[in-house]
Amino acid sequence: MESTAFALPATPRQIAYARSLALRNQTLLPWEVQQDRRTLSAWIEAQANLRPVSELERLPSSKQVAFAECLARIKRRTVPDECFRDKGLMSKWIDGNR
């Protein structure tokens, strides 16, 4: 007899948990991964071990804020409020106003 491996479909509970992990880690859940129970289980394990991005890590550093405020005084401009909520935006604002 030949031994063929049959892929078992992922359970609804697995898919629901994988979707919640994808939201938490801000990543995509690939369609191919959702088709096989073992593949989805490995993906879940990898995502569960990741540390979620916290709100504090998204905020600009105090050095960024101080430098941006210094540039704003020199250029006689104001730093937009949204820059104080996202370090990427703050970095772009600094680069554009050097």
C-alpha positions in Angstrom: 0.0 0.0 0.0 1.1 3.5 -0.7 1.2 5.9 2.2 -0.2 9.3 1.2 -0.5 12.2 3.6 -3.8 13.8 3.8 -4.0 17.4 4.9 -6.7 17.9 7.5 -8.6 21.1 7.3 -8.0 23.7 10.0 -10.7 23.9 12.7 -12.8 27.0 13.1 -11.3 27.5 16.6 -7.8 27.5 15.1 -8.7 30.0 12.4 -10.4 32.3 15.0 -7.3 32.2 17.2 -5.0 32.7 14.3 -7.0 35.8 13.2 -6.8 37.2 16.7 -3.0 36.7 16.7 -2.8 38.3 13.3 -4.6 41.4 14.6 -2.5 41.5 17.8 0.7 41.3 15.9 -0.5 43.4 13.0 0.4 40.8 10.4 -1.4 39.0 7.6 -2.7 35.5 7.9 -1.9 33.8 4.6 -4.6 31.9 2.8 -2.3 28.9 2.2 -1.7 28.6 5.9 -5.4 28.4 6.7 -5.9 25.3 4.5 -3.9 22.8 6.5 -4.2 22.1 10.3 -0.5 21.4 10.8 0.7 24.4 8.9 -1.7 26.7 10.7 -0.6 25.2 14.0 3.0 26.0 13.3 2.0 29.6 12.2 0.1 30.0 15.4 3.0 28.9 17.5 5.4 31.3 15.8 2.9 34.2 16.2 2.1 33.4 19.8 5.8 33.7 20.7 6.1 37.2 19.1 5.8 40.2 21.4 3.0 42.5 20.4 3.9 46.0 19.4 3.0 48.1 22.4 1.6 51.6 22.3 4.7 53.0 24.0 7.0 51.7 21.3 5.1 53.6 18.7 5.6 57.0 20.5 8.5 59.2 19.5 11.5 59.3 21.9 12.1 62.2 24.1 15.1 63.1 22.1 13.1 63.1 18.9 10.5 65.4 20.5 13.2 67.8 21.8 14.9 67.9 18.4 11.7 68.5 16.6 10.7 71.3 18.9 14.1 72.9 18.5 13.7 72.7 14.7 10.2 74.1 15.0 11.5 77.1 16.9 14.3 77.7 14.4 11.9 77.4 11.4 9.1 79.2 13.2 6.7 76.4 12.6 4.7 74.1 14.8 5.1 70.3 15.0 1.8 68.7 14.0 -0.1 66.9 16.8 -0.1 63.6 15.0 3.7 63.5 15.0 3.6 63.3 18.8 1.6 60.0 18.5 3.8 58.2 16.0 7.6 57.9 15.8 7.6 57.3 12.1 5.6 60.5 11.4 7.9 62.4 13.8 11.0 61.1 11.9 9.5 62.1 8.6 8.7 65.6 9.9 12.2 66.0 11.2 13.7 64.9 7.9 11.5 67.3 6.0 12.4 70.3 8.2 16.1 70.0 8.7 
